[in-house]
Amino acid sequence: MSKALRKIVPKTQGGRQYLPFVFTEQGIAMLSTVLNSEQAILVNIVIMRIFVRIKEVLSSHQPLLKRIEKIEAKVSQHDHQLKELFNTLKEMISAAAKRCVEKFEGIPTLQSAESV
């Protein structure tokens, strides 16, 4: 931002502290009311047609976007189910290992057999 602009717009004041990168559709419409040259009006008409075309393209891809969202939801659900499965398997393995240890606790080891 230039120094002159900083003097006009103090930092404590709300709003944008930098120049905009793009115009909105409404901004283009307002600009066309300010500019009175023939060429500026023609350029603004072309820009407005581009905005309309962009909206048409985005709206035509809505079914595809909905399918992608459904797939993402399924994958998320599968992630949750896989986590539950792995947690259950870990519990089963630890329980089986615990039972194994309990079975072998009563069996004398070589060290205890040699000391007898």
C-alpha positions as CSV (number, residue, x, y, z in Angstrom):
1,M,0.0,0.0,0.0
2,S,1.4,3.4,-0.8
3,K,2.2,6.0,1.9
4,A,-0.4,8.4,0.6
5,L,-3.1,5.7,0.9
6,R,-1.9,4.9,4.5
7,K,-2.4,8.5,5.5
8,I,-5.9,8.5,4.2
9,V,-6.9,5.2,5.7
10,P,-5.6,4.8,9.2
11,K,-4.8,1.2,10.4
12,T,-7.3,1.5,13.3
13,Q,-10.2,2.0,10.9
14,G,-12.0,-1.2,9.9
15,G,-12.2,-2.7,6.5
16,R,-9.6,-3.9,3.9
17,Q,-6.0,-2.8,4.5
18,Y,-5.0,-3.8,1.0
19,L,-6.2,-3.3,-2.6
20,P,-8.6,-6.0,-3.9
21,F,-7.3,-8.7,-6.2
22,V,-10.6,-9.2,-8.0
23,F,-13.9,-7.6,-8.6
24,T,-17.3,-9.2,-7.8
25,E,-20.1,-9.3,-10.2
26,Q,-21.8,-6.4,-8.2
27,G,-18.5,-4.4,-8.4
28,I,-18.4,-4.7,-12.2
29,A,-22.0,-3.5,-12.3
30,M,-21.2,-0.5,-10.2
31,L,-18.1,0.2,-12.2
32,S,-20.2,0.3,-15.4
33,T,-22.5,3.0,-13.9
34,V,-19.4,5.2,-13.1
35,L,-17.6,4.7,-16.5
36,N,-19.4,6.4,-19.4
37,S,-17.1,5.5,-22.3
38,E,-18.4,3.2,-25.0
39,Q,-15.4,0.8,-24.7
40,A,-15.7,0.6,-20.9
41,I,-19.4,-0.3,-21.2
42,L,-18.6,-3.0,-23.8
43,V,-15.8,-4.5,-21.6
44,N,-18.2,-4.5,-18.6
45,I,-20.8,-6.4,-20.7
46,V,-18.3,-9.0,-21.7
47,I,-17.2,-9.4,-18.1
48,M,-20.8,-9.8,-16.9
49,R,-21.3,-12.5,-19.5
50,I,-18.2,-14.3,-18.2
51,F,-19.7,-14.2,-14.7
52,V,-23.0,-15.7,-16.0
53,R,-21.1,-18.4,-17.9
54,I,-19.0,-19.3,-14.8
55,K,-22.2,-19.7,-12.8
56,E,-23.7,-21.9,-15.5
57,V,-20.6,-24.1,-15.6
58,L,-20.6,-24.4,-11.8
59,S,-24.3,-25.2,-11.6
60,S,-24.0,-27.9,-14.3
61,H,-21.4,-29.8,-12.2
62,Q,-23.6,-30.0,-9.1
63,P,-24.6,-33.7,-9.6
64,L,-20.9,-34.6,-9.9
65,L,-20.1,-32.6,-6.8
66,K,-22.9,-34.4,-4.9
67,R,-21.5,-37.8,-5.9
68,I,-18.1,-36.8,-4.8
69,E,-19.5,-35.7,-1.4
70,K,-21.3,-39.1,-1.0
71,I,-18.1,-41.0,-1.8
72,E,-16.2,-38.8,0.8
73,A,-18.9,-39.6,3.4
74,K,-18.6,-43.3,2.7
75,V,-14.8,-43.3,2.9
76,S,-15.1,-41.4,6.2
77,Q,-17.6,-44.0,7.5
78,H,-15.3,-46.8,6.4
79,D,-12.4,-45.2,8.2
80,H,-14.4,-45.2,11.4
81,Q,-15.4,-48.8,10.9
82,L,-11.8,-49.9,10.2
83,K,-10.6,-48.1,13.4
84,E,-13.3,-50.0,15.4
85,L,-12.2,-53.3,13.8
86,F,-8.5,-52.7,14.6
87,N,-9.3,-51.8,18.2
88,T,-11.4,-55.0,18.6
89,L,-8.5,-57.0,17.1
90,K,-6.0,-55.5,19.5
91,E,-8.3,-56.3,22.4
92,M,-8.7,-59.9,21.2
93,I,-4.9,-60.3,20.7
94,S,-4.1,-58.8,24.1
95,A,-6.7,-61.1,25.8
96,A,-5.4,-64.1,24.0
97,A,-1.8,-63.2,25.0
98,K,-2.9,-62.8,28.6
99,R,-4.6,-66.2,28.6
100,C,-1.4,-67.7,27.1
101,V,0.7,-66.2,29.9
102,E,-1.7,-67.5,32.5
103,K,-1.5,-71.0,31.1
104,F,2.2,-71.1,31.2
105,E,2.6,-69.6,34.6
106,G,1.8,-72.9,36.2
107,I,4.3,-74.8,34.2
108,P,7.8,-75.1,35.8
109,T,10.6,-73.5,33.8
110,L,14.1,-75.1,33.3
111,Q,15.5,-72.8,36.0
112,S,13.0,-74.0,38.6
113,A,13.4,-77.6,37.6
114,E,17.2,-77.5,38.0
115,S,16.9,-76.0,41.4
116,V,14.8,-78.9,42.6
